[in-house]
Amino acid sequence: MQKALRLLAIEKIITGENITSQEALLRKLKGNGIICTQATLSRDLRQLGVSRIPDGEGSYRYSLTSPDSSSAEPGSVMNMLSVVRGIVEAKGLMVIRTIPGHANATAYFIDNSRRYEIAGTIAGDDTILLIPRNGISLKQVHNCLEIIMPGLHGHIRPRSPEVNPGRKFNT
């Protein structure tokens, strides 16, 4: 969980301020109560896909998207949160339920986040199969989804298992 919080903090700082060096970013993180090494920060920046772009003043600043990549439209994270209905873990995979007709766009959004933890997704009409990379735990995938869509896990209400009282099970 520490890593997920650190990644969220890095994203927030980079998008909200003009950060020109790892040293400046380390100071900002420390000011937010997050202490890490330069090597860890470097790995985090690589994982987030952070690049350095011209700041218009003859220097460079960190940016979450490269100038030639298409970024998601504003509010798209909120749109994704409004369509996700539930997450179910199954045999090392994850099934994400959406409202009908929205699984494809949500899977596209997840795939285009280019997170290392996620090998890929397969989408139907209202269901997404999320496949983690080898060696990645479902806990890491949950943390990754929280980075892609902040507030996701707070948005989803756990459902109690549906019970069909008329169904008989053989024991």
C-alpha angles and dihedrals in degrees: 000000000000090000093050091051091047092050091049090050092049091050092048094049094046094048094045102042142035101254113182104174143026089242091059090047092049089053092050091049091049089051087056091051096258116125122188139147125260090248091054091047090050091053091047092051090050091048092050091050092240116172135183116247132179112275095207092249099082095273137083133250135192118262132181093220129044115237093249098047122092112241126209116267118260112276094021092121089056089048090053092048091053093055101043110096104174149339125226126187117218128174095328092316130097129227116202118197120208135176110278115287097018106084094090095054092044092050089048089052091050093046093048091054083076093212114175092222093064119071092186149296137248117205135199127175099293104357133074125194108209115198117200122210119258112282094021115121124219088244088060090049090051089051089048092051089050089055092048093045109021111210094024097126092045089051096054115077114212110244123215114239111272112245123202104204092195094058119096122208124208113232 
